[in-house]
Amino acid sequence: MAVRRHPVDLSLDAPERQLFYRKLLNKNLEEINAYWSRLVFAGRTLPPDELGSRENLQSRLERDPTAIAYIEHSRVSKEMRIVLSLPE
């Protein structure tokens, strides 16, 4: 049985968030927010939990094995596992 992952995201004003969605999906934050709004309105799912800082994100990834998020390589600890690396 597959483990259900719990996505987490940085706050809207975090530059890493914009960069991540641009690199992964070639979308800006307005397009991403519209996508999540449609899914929520349709009752299909909820958007990722939004954490206020890089430190909160890193802490969540280290203590919650079901969490999945984007993080700089320099912040990856031994408690984390990389599942995808995006080009610089």
VEXTOR-430236 format. One record per atom (N, C-alpha, C, O, CB): residue in three letters; x, y, z. Coordinates in steps of 0.1 Angstrom, whole numbers, padded with zeros to 4 digits, always signed. Glycine has a CB too. Layout:
! residues N
ALAXYZ...
! end
This chain:
! residues 88
MET+0008-0012+0000MET+0000+0000+0000MET+0009+0012+0000MET+0019+0013+0007MET-0010+0000+0012ALA+0005+0022-0008ALA+0013+0035-0009ALA+0011+0043+0003ALA+0000+0044+0008ALA+0010+0042-0022VAL+0021+0050+0007VAL+0020+0060+0019VAL+0014+0073+0013VAL+0019+0078+0003VAL+0034+0062+0025ARG+0004+0078+0020ARG-0001+0091+0016ARG+0008+0102+0020ARG+0011+0103+0032ARG-0016+0093+0022ARG+0012+0110+0011ARG+0021+0121+0014ARG+0014+0134+0017ARG+0002+0136+0012ARG+0031+0124+0002HIS+0019+0142+0025HIS+0013+0155+0029HIS+0022+0166+0024HIS+0032+0169+0031HIS+0011+0155+0045PRO+0018+0172+0013PRO+0026+0183+0008PRO+0026+0196+0017PRO+0015+0199+0023PRO+0021+0187-0006VAL+0037+0202+0018VAL+0038+0215+0025VAL+0045+0225+0016VAL+0053+0221+0007VAL+0046+0213+0039ASP+0042+0237+0018ASP+0046+0248+0010ASP+0051+0260+0018ASP+0047+0261+0030ASP+0035+0253+0001LEU+0060+0268+0013LEU+0064+0280+0019LEU+0053+0291+0018LEU+0044+0289+0010LEU+0078+0285+0014SER+0054+0302+0025SER+0044+0313+0024SER+0045+0319+0010SER+0054+0317+0002SER+0047+0323+0034LEU+0034+0326+0006LEU+0033+0332-0007LEU+0044+0341-0010LEU+0047+0343-0022LEU+0019+0339-0008ASP+0049+0348+0000ASP+0060+0358-0003ASP+0074+0352-0004ASP+0083+0360-0006ASP+0059+0369+0007ALA+0075+0339-0002ALA+0088+0333-0002ALA+0093+0332-0017ALA+0086+0326-0025ALA+0088+0319+0004PRO+0105+0337-0020PRO+0110+0336-0034PRO+0112+0322-0039PRO+0110+0319-0051PRO+0123+0344-0035GLU+0115+0313-0030GLU+0116+0299-0034GLU+0103+0293-0039GLU+0104+0284-0048GLU+0121+0290-0022ARG+0092+0297-0034ARG+0079+0292-0038ARG+0077+0295-0053ARG+0074+0287-0061ARG+0068+0297-0030GLN+0079+0308-0057GLN+0077+0312-0071GLN+0087+0304-0080GLN+0083+0300-0090GLN+0080+0327-0072LEU+0099+0303-0075LEU+0110+0297-0083LEU+0106+0282-0085LEU+0108+0276-0096LEU+0123+0298-0077PHE+0102+0275-0075PHE+0098+0261-0075PHE+0087+0259-0086PHE+0089+0250-0094PHE+0094+0256-0062TYR+0076+0266-0085TYR+0065+0264-0094TYR+0069+0268-0108TYR+0064+0262-0118TYR+0053+0271-0090ARG+0077+0278-0110ARG+0082+0282-0123ARG+0090+0270-0129ARG+0088+0267-0141ARG+0090+0295-0123LYS+0100+0265-0122LYS+0108+0254-0127LYS+0101+0241-0129LYS+0103+0235-0139LYS+0120+0252-0117LEU+0092+0238-0120LEU+0085+0225-0121LEU+0074+0225-0131LEU+0073+0215-0139LEU+0080+0221-0107LEU+0066+0235-0131LEU+0054+0235-0139LEU+0053+0246-0149LEU+0044+0247-0157LEU+0042+0236-0130ASN+0063+0255-0149ASN+0063+0267-0158ASN+0050+0275-0156ASN+0044+0280-0165ASN+0064+0263-0173LYS+0047+0277-0143LYS+0035+0285-0139LYS+0039+0295-0129LYS+0048+0293-0121LYS+0024+0276-0133ASN+0032+0307-0129ASN+0034+0316-0118ASN+0025+0314-0107ASN+0016+0305-0107ASN+0032+0331-0124LEU+0027+0321-0096LEU+0018+0319-0084LEU+0004+0321-0086LEU-0005+0315-0080LEU+0023+0327-0072GLU+0000+0331-0094GLU-0014+0334-0097GLU-0020+0321-0104GLU-0032+0318-0100GLU-0015+0346-0106GLU-0013+0315-0113GLU-0019+0303-0119GLU-0020+0291-0110GLU-0030+0284-0110GLU-0010+0299-0131ILE-0010+0290-0101ILE-0010+0279-0091ILE-0022+0281-0081ILE-0029+0272-0078ILE+0003+0279-0083ASN-0023+0294-0077ASN-0034+0296-0067ASN-0048+0294-0074ASN-0057+0289-0067ASN-0034+0311-0062ALA-0049+0298-0086ALA-0062+0295-0093ALA-0065+0280-0095ALA-0076+0276-0093ALA-0062+0302-0108TYR-0054+0272-0097TYR-0055+0258-0098TYR-0061+0252-0085TYR-0070+0244-0085TYR-0042+0251-0102TRP-0054+0256-0074TRP-0058+0251-0061TRP-0073+0256-0057TRP-0080+0248-0052TRP-0049+0256-0050SER-0076+0268-0061SER-0090+0273-0059SER-0100+0264-0066SER-0111+0261-0060SER-0091+0287-0063ARG-0097+0260-0078ARG-0107+0252-0085ARG-0108+0238-0079ARG-0119+0233-0077ARG-0102+0250-0100LEU-0097+0232-0074LEU-0098+0219-0068LEU-0105+0220-0054LEU-0113+0211-0051LEU-0084+0214-0065VAL-0103+0230-0047VAL-0109+0232-0034VAL-0124+0234-0036VAL-0133+0228-0029VAL-0103+0243-0026PHE-0128+0243-0045PHE-0142+0246-0048PHE-0149+0233-0053PHE-0161+0231-0049PHE-0143+0256-0059ALA-0143+0225-0060ALA-0149+0212-0065ALA-0149+0202-0054ALA-0155+0191-0056ALA-0142+0207-0077GLY-0143+0204-0043GLY-0143+0194-0032GLY-0134+0183-0034GLY-0135+0172-0028GLY-0157+0189-0030ARG-0124+0185-0043ARG-0115+0173-0047ARG-0104+0172-0037ARG-0099+0161-0035ARG-0110+0175-0060THR-0098+0183-0032THR-0087+0182-0023THR-0084+0195-0016THR-0092+0205-0019THR-0074+0178-0031LEU-0074+0196-0008LEU-0070+0208-0001LEU-0056+0212-0006LEU-0048+0203-0010LEU-0071+0207+0014PRO-0052+0225-0006PRO-0039+0228-0010PRO-0029+0224+0001PRO-0033+0220+0012PRO-0038+0243-0012PRO-0016+0224-0002PRO-0006+0220+0008PRO-0007+0229+0020PRO-0011+0241+0019PRO+0008+0221+0001ASP-0003+0224+0031ASP-0001+0232+0043ASP+0009+0243+0040ASP+0019+0240+0034ASP+0003+0224+0056GLU+0006+0255+0045GLU+0015+0266+0042GLU+0023+0269+0055GLU+0017+0272+0066GLU+0008+0279+0037LEU+0036+0268+0054LEU+0045+0271+0066LEU+0052+0284+0064LEU+0055+0287+0053LEU+0055+0259+0068GLY+0053+0292+0074GLY+0058+0305+0073GLY+0072+0308+0070GLY+0076+0318+0066GLY+0055+0312+0085SER+0081+0298+0072SER+0095+0300+0071SER+0102+0288+0066SER+0097+0277+0067SER+0101+0305+0084ARG+0114+0290+0061ARG+0123+0278+0057ARG+0126+0269+0069ARG+0126+0257+0068ARG+0136+0284+0051GLU+0128+0275+0081GLU+0131+0268+0093GLU+0119+0259+0097GLU+0121+0247+0100GLU+0134+0277+0104ASN+0107+0264+0096ASN+0095+0256+0099ASN+0093+0245+0089ASN+0090+0234+0093ASN+0082+0265+0099LEU+0096+0248+0076LEU+0095+0237+0066LEU+0105+0226+0069LEU+0102+0215+0068LEU+0097+0244+0052GLN+0118+0230+0071GLN+0128+0220+0074GLN+0125+0212+0086GLN+0126+0200+0086GLN+0142+0227+0076SER+0120+0218+0097SER+0116+0211+0109SER+0105+0201+0106SER+0105+0189+0110SER+0111+0221+0120ARG+0095+0205+0098ARG+0084+0196+0095ARG+0089+0184+0087ARG+0085+0172+0089ARG+0073+0203+0086LEU+0098+0186+0077LEU+0103+0175+0069LEU+0111+0166+0077LEU+0111+0154+0075LEU+0112+0181+0057GLU+0118+0171+0087GLU+0127+0162+0096GLU+0119+0154+0105GLU+0123+0143+0109GLU+0137+0171+0103ARG+0107+0159+0110ARG+0100+0151+0120ARG+0088+0144+0114ARG+0082+0135+0121ARG+0095+0161+0130ASP+0084+0147+0102ASP+0072+0140+0096ASP+0076+0133+0084ASP+0077+0139+0073ASP+0061+0151+0093PRO+0077+0119+0084PRO+0081+0112+0073PRO+0071+0112+0061PRO+0074+0107+0050PRO+0084+0097+0077THR+0059+0116+0064THR+0049+0117+0053THR+0049+0130+0046THR+0042+0132+0035THR+0035+0114+0058ALA+0056+0140+0051ALA+0057+0153+0045ALA+0065+0153+0032ALA+0075+0146+0031ALA+0062+0164+0055ILE+0061+0161+0023ILE+0069+0163+0010ILE+0069+0177+0006ILE+0058+0184+0007ILE+0063+0154-0001ALA+0081+0183+0003ALA+0082+0197+0000ALA+0094+0199-0008ALA+0102+0190-0011ALA+0082+0205+0013TYR+0096+0212-0013TYR+0108+0216-0019TYR+0117+0223-0009TYR+0112+0230+0000TYR+0105+0226-0031ILE+0130+0221-0010ILE+0139+0227-0001ILE+0153+0228-0008ILE+0156+0219-0016ILE+0140+0219+0012GLU+0161+0238-0004GLU+0174+0239-0010GLU+0183+0227-0006GLU+0182+0222+0005GLU+0181+0252-0005HIS+0191+0223-0015HIS+0200+0211-0013HIS+0208+0213+0000HIS+0211+0204+0008HIS+0210+0209-0024SER+0213+0226+0003SER+0221+0228+0014SER+0213+0226+0027SER+0220+0225+0038SER+0226+0243+0014ARG+0200+0225+0027ARG+0192+0224+0039ARG+0188+0209+0041ARG+0181+0206+0051ARG+0180+0233+0039VAL+0191+0200+0032VAL+0187+0186+0033VAL+0195+0180+0044VAL+0208+0180+0044VAL+0189+0179+0020SER+0188+0173+0054SER+0195+0167+0065SER+0193+0151+0063SER+0187+0147+0054SER+0188+0171+0078LYS+0200+0144+0072LYS+0200+0129+0071LYS+0186+0123+0073LYS+0183+0112+0070LYS+0209+0123+0081GLU+0177+0131+0079GLU+0163+0126+0081GLU+0154+0127+0069GLU+0143+0122+0069GLU+0157+0134+0093MET+0159+0134+0059MET+0152+0136+0046MET+0157+0128+0035MET+0168+0122+0035MET+0153+0151+0042ARG+0148+0126+0025ARG+0151+0119+0013ARG+0148+0127+0001ARG+0137+0132+0000ARG+0144+0105+0013ILE+0157+0128-0008ILE+0155+0136-0020ILE+0147+0127-0030ILE+0152+0116-0033ILE+0168+0142-0026VAL+0136+0132-0036VAL+0129+0124-0045VAL+0130+0130-0059VAL+0127+0123-0069VAL+0114+0123-0041LEU+0134+0143-0060LEU+0135+0149-0073LEU+0144+0161-0071LEU+0143+0169-0062LEU+0121+0153-0079SER+0154+0163-0080SER+0162+0175-0080SER+0159+0183-0093SER+0160+0177-0104SER+0177+0171-0079LEU+0156+0195-0092LEU+0154+0204-0103LEU+0167+0211-0107LEU+0175+0214-0098LEU+0143+0214-0100PRO+0169+0213-0120PRO+0181+0220-0124PRO+0182+0234-0119PRO+0172+0241-0116PRO+0182+0221-0140GLU+0194+0239-0117GLU+0196+0252-0111GLU+0192+0263-0121GLU+0193+0275-0118GLU+0211+0255-0108
! end
